[in-house]
Amino acid sequence: MEALAAKSDHIEIREAVRAICERFDDDYWSHADRTHAFPHEFADAIAQGGWLGIAMPPEYGGAGLGVTEAAIMMQTIGNSAGCFAACSTVHINIFGLHAIVKHGSDAQKRAWLPPVIAGDMRACFGVTEPDAGLDTSKISTRAVRKGDRYVVHGQKLWTSTAQQADKIVLLARTTPLEQCAKPTDGLSLFFADLDRSKVSVTEIPKMGRHAVDSNQTFIDGLEIPVEHRIGEEGQGFRYILDSLNPERILNAAEAIGMGRRALAKAAHYAGERVVFGRPIGKNQSIQHPLAECWSELYAAELMTLHAAELYDAGQPCGVQANAAKYLAADAGFKACDRAIRTHGGMGYASEYHVERYFREMVATQLAPVSREMILCFIAERALGLPKSY
């Protein structure tokens, strides 16, 4: 990220990832968005560059780097023409399999991590459900053990890349809620084959990020071998918590990159567009909002870096990671909105691409956790106020 420019290894990461991203320009991503075509070429290029394993252990083919380096990578991808679609193409490989790294058996790591890192296996993430939303403890997808297998019935919502995936990181209830001491007990985590004879995947039409599918997933009798359960039965909720802070940090980095992409487009247009005999960028009514966006994105970046450094040092970082995501999503949204306004009527036209950036940025304020829930969390954990949810 830009604030780390003094560190040569971070510069190298940024330049190497940027070189890949620059092979896929605005026209490539606009076509993918317009045709709803998954960006296989981009995904393959990132995999061939070895970047899918940036935070994975070296013994399984990864680079063994930290969340800080992963954030630099994702900020750079977000800053490219692909924006959120490009980030979503590779995002789950960076954070979604962390539960396997931390809690999986040696056999599971040997079997699963190398093909994911190489790009030969694609996973999706099955946690959110229609009737549970952000209250993960209330999910109803049920996995019933029968001998050496679990049989799963239920449904998931907003399962990104499920149209393309071979595997699903699946959270399901293995002990009925009424038999649990706490609502978060009795949930188990699996890395399962996405068997299309037992799993129906239906794409959700949505506002933006059309190149990367979001889906409603119906599971009817999916059988999962016991050895494909990650860690202990009933501990799945605790395992996915290990992924939440890195996910928040990477989301923040992506939003910062996207916001900077939009801001750069706006500044370039403002410098060239002449109205009433002068560039519009000479007017303070244009300059000041753009300067505000620059400042807010930089402040969000510093919080993101701080959260990443805490995580990599093994320190508590929940408040900082959530604050980073909150600040970055708001700053990125404001930058995209301002980019459209700077372009005037042409900002509404696909030709200048900023409308696509805006449509994709909207999602960052909603998922994977809303800004309102983040504020509730910070109020409770940082300010000591009563829990409100």
matplotlib code that plots the C-alpha trace (Angstrom):
import matplotlib.pyplot as plt

x = [0.0, 1.2, 2.0, 4.5, 6.5, 9.7, 9.7, 11.3, 9.6, 6.2, 7.1, 8.0, 4.6, 2.7, 4.6, 4.4, 0.7, 0.1, 1.9, -0.5, -3.6, -2.5, -2.9, -6.6, -7.9, -11.2, -12.5, -11.8, -13.7, -16.5, -17.1, -17.1, -19.5, -21.8, -21.8, -21.7, -18.6, -16.4, -12.8, -11.0, -8.1, -7.4, -7.9, -5.4, -2.9, -3.0, -2.6, 0.3, 2.0, 1.8, -0.3, -3.1, -0.9, 0.5, -0.6, -0.4, 2.3, 5.4, 5.3, 2.1, 3.3, 2.4, 4.6, 4.1, 3.6, 1.2, -2.1, -0.2, 1.3, -2.0, -3.6, -1.0, -1.9, -5.7, -5.4, -3.4, -6.0, -8.8, -6.9, -6.9, -9.6, -11.2, -12.1, -14.3, -14.9, -11.2, -10.9, -13.8, -12.2, -9.4, -10.6, -11.6, -8.3, -6.6, -8.8, -11.5, -9.2, -7.5, -9.6, -8.0, -4.5, -5.1, -7.4, -7.1, -5.2, -1.9, -3.6, -6.2, -3.6, -1.6, -4.7, -6.4, -4.0, -1.6, -4.4, -6.1, -2.8, -2.1, -5.5, -6.5, -9.3, -11.8, -13.7, -16.7, -17.9, -21.2, -22.2, -24.9, -28.5, -31.8, -33.4, -30.3, -28.5, -25.7, -26.9, -24.7, -25.7, -29.2, -28.3, -30.5, -28.6, -28.3, -25.5, -26.6, -23.9, -24.6, -21.7, -18.6, -20.5, -22.6, -25.8, -26.6, -29.8, -30.4, -29.6, -27.1, -27.3, -24.8, -22.5, -20.0, -18.3, -20.4, -21.1, -17.3, -16.4, -15.4, -15.5, -17.4, -16.3, -19.6, -20.8, -23.7, -25.4, -24.5, -26.2, -29.8, -29.8, -32.1, -29.5, -26.7, -25.5, -24.8, -26.2, -22.7, -22.2, -23.1, -21.9, -19.3, -17.1, -16.6, -14.6, -17.0, -17.2, -19.8, -21.7, -24.1, -26.4, -27.1, -26.5, -28.5, -26.9, -29.0, -27.4, -28.8, -29.3, -27.7, -26.7, -23.0, -20.0, -21.7, -18.5, -18.4, -21.5, -23.5, -25.8, -28.5, -27.4, -29.9, -28.4, -30.5, -28.8, -25.1, -22.9, -19.7, -17.1, -16.2, -12.6, -13.7, -14.8, -12.4, -11.3, -13.7, -17.4, -19.3, -16.5, -17.1, -18.3, -15.0, -13.1, -14.7, -14.0, -10.3, -11.1, -13.2, -10.5, -8.3, -11.4, -12.3, -8.7, -8.7, -12.1, -10.8, -7.7, -9.9, -12.2, -9.2, -7.8, -11.2, -11.6, -8.2, -9.0, -12.1, -10.3, -7.5, -10.1, -11.9, -8.7, -7.6, -11.0, -11.0, -7.6, -8.7, -12.4, -12.7, -15.9, -16.2, -12.7, -10.9, -10.3, -13.0, -10.2, -9.2, -12.5, -12.4, -15.8, -14.2, -10.8, -11.9, -14.2, -11.4, -8.9, -11.2, -11.5, -7.7, -7.3, -10.1, -8.7, -5.2, -6.6, -8.5, -5.3, -3.4, -6.1, -6.0, -2.2, -2.4, -5.0, -2.9, 0.2, -1.6, -3.0, 0.4, 1.9, -0.7, -2.3, -6.1, -7.3, -11.1, -11.9, -9.2, -10.1, -13.7, -12.9, -10.7, -13.5, -15.9, -13.7, -12.5, -16.0, -17.2, -14.2, -14.3, -18.0, -17.5, -14.7, -16.7, -19.7, -17.5, -15.9, -19.3, -20.2, -16.9, -17.6, -21.0, -23.4, -20.6, -20.1, -23.5, -22.2, -20.5, -17.8, -16.0, -16.2, -16.8, -20.4, -19.2, -16.8, -19.7, -22.0, -19.4, -18.4, -22.0, -21.5, -18.6, -20.9, -23.3, -21.1, -19.7, -20.9, -22.9, -21.5, -24.3, -23.2, -19.6, -20.6, -22.5, -19.4, -17.1, -19.6, -19.6, -15.9, -14.2, -16.5, -17.9, -21.6, -24.2, -24.6, -27.4, -28.0]
y = [0.0, 3.5, 4.2, 1.4, 2.7, 2.7, -1.1, -2.6, -6.0, -4.2, -2.1, -5.3, -6.9, -3.9, -3.6, -7.3, -7.5, -4.2, -5.6, -8.5, -6.2, -3.8, -6.6, -6.4, -3.0, -1.2, -2.6, -6.2, -5.6, -3.7, -6.5, -9.0, -6.9, -6.4, -10.1, -11.6, -13.5, -14.8, -13.5, -16.8, -15.2, -12.8, -15.6, -17.8, -14.9, -14.3, -18.0, -18.4, -15.5, -17.5, -14.8, -17.0, -18.4, -15.2, -15.8, -19.7, -21.8, -22.3, -26.1, -26.3, -24.0, -20.6, -17.6, -17.6, -13.8, -12.0, -10.2, -6.9, -8.2, -9.7, -6.3, -4.7, -7.2, -6.7, -2.9, -3.1, -5.3, -3.0, -0.1, -1.8, -1.6, -4.7, -3.0, -5.2, -7.8, -8.5, -8.6, -11.0, -13.3, -14.2, -12.9, -16.2, -17.8, -15.2, -15.4, -18.1, -21.1, -19.8, -22.2, -25.1, -23.6, -23.1, -26.0, -28.6, -31.8, -32.4, -34.7, -32.1, -29.4, -31.6, -32.5, -29.2, -26.3, -27.0, -27.2, -24.1, -22.2, -23.4, -22.3, -25.9, -25.9, -23.1, -22.8, -20.8, -19.8, -21.0, -19.3, -16.7, -17.9, -16.1, -16.3, -15.7, -12.8, -11.5, -13.7, -16.7, -18.6, -18.9, -20.7, -23.7, -25.7, -29.1, -31.7, -35.1, -37.7, -41.1, -43.4, -42.1, -39.4, -36.3, -35.7, -32.0, -30.2, -26.5, -23.4, -20.6, -17.0, -14.7, -17.6, -15.9, -17.8, -20.9, -21.2, -21.8, -23.6, -27.2, -26.9, -25.1, -24.0, -24.9, -24.0, -26.2, -27.0, -30.5, -30.2, -28.7, -25.2, -26.2, -28.8, -26.2, -24.3, -21.2, -20.4, -20.4, -24.0, -27.0, -25.5, -27.4, -26.4, -28.6, -28.4, -30.3, -31.2, -29.1, -32.1, -30.6, -33.6, -32.6, -28.9, -26.5, -23.1, -20.2, -16.9, -13.7, -10.8, -7.8, -4.1, -4.6, -6.9, -8.8, -10.6, -12.5, -14.5, -14.3, -17.2, -18.8, -22.4, -25.2, -28.3, -31.5, -34.6, -33.6, -36.3, -35.2, -37.7, -37.2, -36.6, -33.5, -31.8, -29.1, -29.5, -30.7, -31.1, -28.2, -25.7, -24.3, -20.9, -20.3, -21.4, -18.9, -16.2, -16.7, -15.6, -12.5, -10.0, -10.7, -10.5, -7.1, -5.9, -7.2, -5.7, -2.3, -2.6, -3.4, -0.4, 1.9, 0.7, 1.1, 4.6, 5.6, 4.3, 6.4, 9.5, 9.3, 9.1, 12.2, 14.2, 13.3, 14.4, 17.6, 18.5, 18.1, 19.1, 22.8, 24.7, 28.5, 28.7, 27.0, 23.4, 22.5, 21.3, 24.9, 25.5, 25.0, 23.4, 20.6, 20.6, 20.6, 17.5, 15.6, 16.7, 15.5, 12.1, 11.8, 12.6, 10.2, 7.4, 7.9, 8.0, 4.7, 3.2, 4.0, 2.3, -0.7, -1.0, -0.7, -3.5, -5.7, -5.1, -6.0, -9.2, -10.2, -9.6, -11.9, -9.0, -8.4, -6.4, -6.8, -3.2, -1.9, -4.3, -3.4, 0.3, 0.0, -1.7, 1.0, 3.9, 2.4, 1.6, 5.1, 6.8, 4.6, 5.2, 8.9, 8.9, 6.9, 9.2, 12.3, 10.8, 10.5, 14.1, 15.4, 13.8, 15.4, 13.8, 11.7, 10.1, 8.4, 6.9, 3.5, 5.0, 6.6, 3.5, 5.4, 4.3, 0.7, 1.5, 3.1, 0.1, -2.2, 0.0, 0.0, -3.6, -2.7, -0.9, -3.8, -6.9, -9.0, -6.9, -3.6, -0.3, -0.2, -3.6, -2.4, 0.7, -1.5, -3.7, -0.7, 0.9, -2.3, -3.3, 0.1, 2.2, -0.3, 0.3, -2.4, -4.9, -3.8, -6.9]
z = [0.0, -0.6, 3.0, 3.0, 0.0, 2.1, 2.3, -0.8, -0.5, -0.3, -3.4, -5.2, -4.3, -5.5, -8.8, -9.6, -9.0, -10.8, -13.9, -14.0, -13.5, -16.3, -18.8, -18.1, -18.9, -18.5, -21.8, -20.6, -17.4, -19.0, -21.4, -18.5, -16.6, -19.6, -20.6, -17.0, -18.0, -15.3, -15.7, -16.1, -17.9, -14.9, -12.4, -14.3, -14.5, -10.7, -10.1, -12.5, -10.8, -7.5, -5.7, -4.6, -1.8, -0.6, 3.0, 2.8, 4.4, 2.2, 2.8, 0.7, -2.0, -0.5, 0.2, 3.9, 4.1, 6.4, 6.1, 5.6, 2.4, 1.4, 2.0, -0.3, -3.0, -2.7, -2.6, -5.8, -7.4, -6.2, -7.7, -11.1, -13.9, -12.4, -9.1, -6.9, -9.6, -9.8, -6.0, -5.7, -8.3, -5.9, -2.5, -0.9, -1.6, 0.6, 3.7, 3.2, 3.7, 6.8, 9.0, 7.1, 7.6, 11.3, 12.3, 9.5, 9.8, 8.1, 5.6, 4.8, 4.3, 2.0, -0.1, -0.3, -0.1, -3.0, -5.7, -4.3, -4.3, -7.9, -9.1, -10.0, -7.4, -6.8, -3.5, -2.5, 1.0, 2.3, 5.6, 5.1, 5.0, 4.0, 7.4, 9.5, 7.8, 10.1, 13.0, 12.1, 15.2, 13.8, 10.6, 10.0, 7.4, 9.1, 8.8, 10.4, 11.0, 9.6, 10.2, 8.5, 6.6, 7.2, 5.2, 4.7, 3.9, 3.8, 1.8, 1.6, 0.2, -1.5, -2.3, -4.5, -7.4, -6.7, -10.5, -10.9, -7.7, -7.2, -3.4, -0.7, 2.8, 4.5, 7.9, 9.1, 12.4, 13.7, 17.0, 17.2, 18.7, 21.6, 22.7, 22.9, 25.9, 23.7, 20.2, 18.8, 19.9, 17.7, 14.4, 12.3, 9.4, 6.3, 3.1, 0.8, -2.8, -4.6, -5.9, -8.5, -8.2, -4.6, -4.7, -6.9, -7.6, -8.8, -9.7, -8.1, -10.5, -8.8, -9.2, -10.0, -10.1, -12.8, -13.8, -10.6, -9.7, -6.5, -5.8, -3.8, -3.0, -2.2, -0.6, -0.6, 0.7, 0.1, 1.7, 3.3, 4.6, 8.2, 7.2, 5.3, 8.5, 9.6, 13.2, 15.9, 15.6, 17.0, 16.9, 13.4, 14.6, 16.5, 13.4, 11.1, 13.6, 12.7, 9.2, 10.1, 11.1, 8.0, 5.8, 7.2, 6.6, 3.1, 2.4, 3.6, 1.4, -1.6, -1.0, -0.7, -4.0, -5.7, -4.3, -5.5, -8.9, -9.1, -7.6, -10.2, -13.0, -11.6, -11.2, -14.8, -16.2, -14.1, -15.5, -19.1, -19.2, -20.2, -19.4, -19.6, -20.9, -18.1, -16.8, -14.3, -12.0, -11.5, -9.6, -5.8, -5.9, -7.9, -6.1, -2.5, -2.7, -4.5, -1.9, 0.9, -0.8, -1.0, 2.7, 3.8, 1.7, 3.2, 6.7, 6.1, 4.7, 7.8, 10.0, 7.6, 7.9, 11.7, 11.9, 9.6, 11.6, 14.8, 13.3, 12.0, 15.4, 17.0, 18.9, 19.3, 16.3, 16.1, 16.8, 14.5, 11.6, 11.8, 12.0, 9.0, 7.0, 8.1, 7.2, 3.9, 2.6, 3.4, 1.9, -1.2, -1.7, -1.4, -3.9, -6.4, -6.0, -6.4, -9.5, -11.1, -10.1, -11.4, -14.8, -14.8, -17.3, -18.7, -15.3, -15.9, -19.2, -19.4, -21.6, -18.7, -16.4, -13.1, -13.0, -13.0, -10.1, -8.2, -8.7, -7.4, -4.5, -3.1, -2.0, 0.3, 2.6, 2.8, 2.9, 4.5, 7.4, 7.3, 8.5, 11.1, 12.6, 12.7, 14.7, 17.1, 17.5, 18.1, 20.6, 22.6, 22.4, 22.3, 24.3, 26.8, 25.8, 26.2, 23.4, 21.2, 19.0]

ax = plt.figure().add_subplot(projection="3d")
ax.plot(x, y, z, "-o")
ax.set_aspect("equal")
plt.show()
